[in-house]
Amino acid sequence: MILSLTGRLILDLLTALCILFSLAYRITGDAAHEWIGFSASGLLVFHNCIHWSWYQKIFKGRYGFKRALNTAINMILLATAVALLTSGLLQSRTIFSFMHLSGGMLLRRVHTFVAYWGLLLVSIHIGIHWEIICNVISRTMRNTGIVRFPGIITHCLAALVFLYGLDSFFERDMPAKLFLGYSFDFWDEEKSKILFFAENTAIMIVCIWIAHYLTKFIGYIKARNEKYRANGK
């Protein structure tokens, strides 16, 4: 399936937004939660369709650490998406209400558990491909004449967002969410709803940042080892 790199980036952005908004069950309500969640599932299916060639090459070629890591993340993310869709379907009260599915507290807990792992895994997936995304954004900014911030300002803003994301990770009690500690995701109604999205977005940025720089570090180690082997000859 042919789609430009910019088109793929827009598709991935929409998918990430749907995943982010699908976490806001306490804010959006049950019906909107289901529609957003199943929309995210549809976009993920489409994403896999346009990247089908990746699956065709999965058993071809050599595997270094970087490729093995990327493949492992992708396969775990695929399994997470299937589990999320299945657990959501079995609890549907709106879209598939005619099926009269009972769900249950254990299933709700599993759904919450899988949803937050999905958030982190999607962020890691984005981080691994962040350099490609940045190239597309930079090219678009040059073509449209958008002024870029000076590097020092960009790095300072990135550092502040990273620190905010780390704080939000524990403020949102993510360790408990990631290890079956929650059946529901609560949100204090006295707090601004914008903060919910800001905190979860910042958590995503932390994961993107870590995955991106881990990938760069792996690339640096690989290049250095290849250089040493070449010099040894």
N, C-alpha and C positions, 0 to 999 in steps of 0.2 A: 504494500500500500504506500503510495507516494504522498509525502507531506513535507513541506519545507521545514528547515531547522527552526525558523521563527514560529511556524505553525505548531510544531511539536512543543516548543517552549510555552506557548500560550495554552495548549492543551494540558501540559503538566502543571502550569500555574492554576488553572481552573480545578484540576484534580486536587491539588494541595489545599485550595480554598474550600472545596467541598468537604474534605477530610477535617479541616479545621472547624468549619461550621457544624459538622455532624457531631462534634464533641459537645456542642452547646445544647444538650438535651434540655437542661433546666431553664434555658433562656428561650429557645425556639419552640418548645412544646413537642408533643409526640408526633403529630402528623408531619410537621416540617422536618423533624429529625429523620423520619423514615424516607421522605422524598429526597432529602439531601444525601442521606446515606446510600440509597440505591442509585442516585445519580453519580455519586463517587465511584460506586461499583461498576456502573456502565462505562464511565470514563477510564477506569483501570483496565477493563476488558478491551476498550478501543486502543489504549496505550500499548497493550500487549500485542494487539493485532498489527499495529504499524511497526512494531519491533520484532515481528515474527522471525525475521532472518537471524536474529540473535539466538533463538532457540534452535534453529537449523544448524548453527555452527558450534553448539555447546559441546559436542563430542569430537570436534575437530581442532587440530593445532595443539600447541604445547601450553601448559598451565604454569605460569609463574605465581608468586604470592598475590600480586595485585589482581590478576584475573580470577584466581581462586576465591579471593575475598569478595570481589564483585559478584561472582556467580553464586556464592553462598548467600549473600545478602538478597540477591534477586529471588532465589528459590524460597528462602524463608519468608520474604515479603509476599510472594505469590501464595504460599500456604496460609499466611496471615490474612490475606484478602479473602481467600475461600472460606476460612473459619469465620471471619467477620460477617460475610454475606450470609452464610448458613445460620449462624447464631441470631442474626438480625431477622432473617426470614421466619425462623421458628418462634419469634416473639412479636411478629407483625400484628398491629391492632388497627391499621388503616389500609394500606395497600393490599394486603392479603388477608383482610379481616374475614372474608368469606370462607377461609380455610379453618377458622375456629381453632387456631393453635394456642396451646396453653402456656408455653414458655416455662417459666419457673425461676426461682431465685438463683439457683446455680448457673443457669444459662445467662442470666443478667450479669452475674459476676464474671463469667467467661467472656461475655461480649465486651464489658468494660476493660478487662485485662487485655484482650486482643486489640481493641481499639487504640489503646495507648501505646502498645508495642508497634502497632501500625503507624502511628504518628512518628515515632522515633525511627523506624525502619525507612519510611518514606523520606525523612529528613536526611538520613545517612545515604540513601540512594541519590538524593539531590546533591549532597556534598561530594560524592565520588565523581559526579559529572559536572561539578561547579565550574571548572575551568572552561568547559564548552559553553555553558550558560553565560559566563562572563564575557566570552568572546562575542556571542550573539548580541548581548546587551550593549557592549562597546561599539559594535558595528552599527547597531540601530541608532545609538546616540550620535555617532558621527554623521550618519546619513540624514538625521532629522535636525541636526544642529543644536541638540541639547547640551548645555554647558555642564561639564563634570566638576565635582568638588575637588579642591586640591587634595593630594594624597594624605597629608597630615590630618586634615579634617575628617576624611573618610575613615582613617585608621582609629582616630579618637572616638568617632561615633560607633564604629564596629566594636571597640573595646567596651564602651558603655553598655551597648546592647548585649554583649556577651556576659558581662557581669550581672545585668538585669535578668538574663536567661538563667544563669546559675542560681540566683536567688529565687526565681520563680519555680525552678525545678523542685526545690524543697518546700517553698510556700504552697505549691499545688500538691505536695505530698506524693510526688511521682514514684518514689521507691515502693510505696504501698500499692499504688495503682498498677505498677508493673509486676507485682507478685501476688495477685489475687486478694489484695487487701480491701477492695471496694466492690460493692454490688451496684452502687449508684455513684455518680459524680456530683457532689454537692457544690453549690455556689451561693455565697452570702448575698442575699438580695439587697443589702444595704450598700454593697460595693458597686461601682460602675460596671455595667456590662462590657464596656469597651476594654476594661482591664482583663477580662477573661480572655479575649482574643489577643490582647497585647502580650499577656504572660505566656500563652501557648505558642504564639508566634516566636517569642524570644527563646523559648525552649527548643523550637525547631531550628532556630538560627545557631544555637549552641551545638546541636548535633551536626548541622551542615558544616560549621566551622571545623569541628573536630575531625569529621570524615574527610573534608577537603585537605586539611594539612597533614593528616595521616597518610593520605594518598600521595601527596607531594613528597613526604619523607620517604615513603617506600620507593617512589620513583628516583629520588636522590640516591638512596642506598644501592639500587639496581644499577644506575649509571656509574656510580663510583666503583662498584665491583667489576663491571664490564671494562672500565678504564684500567683497573689494576691488572685484569687478565690480559688486556691488549698490550700493556707495557711489559708484562711478564714474558710475552712471546718475543 
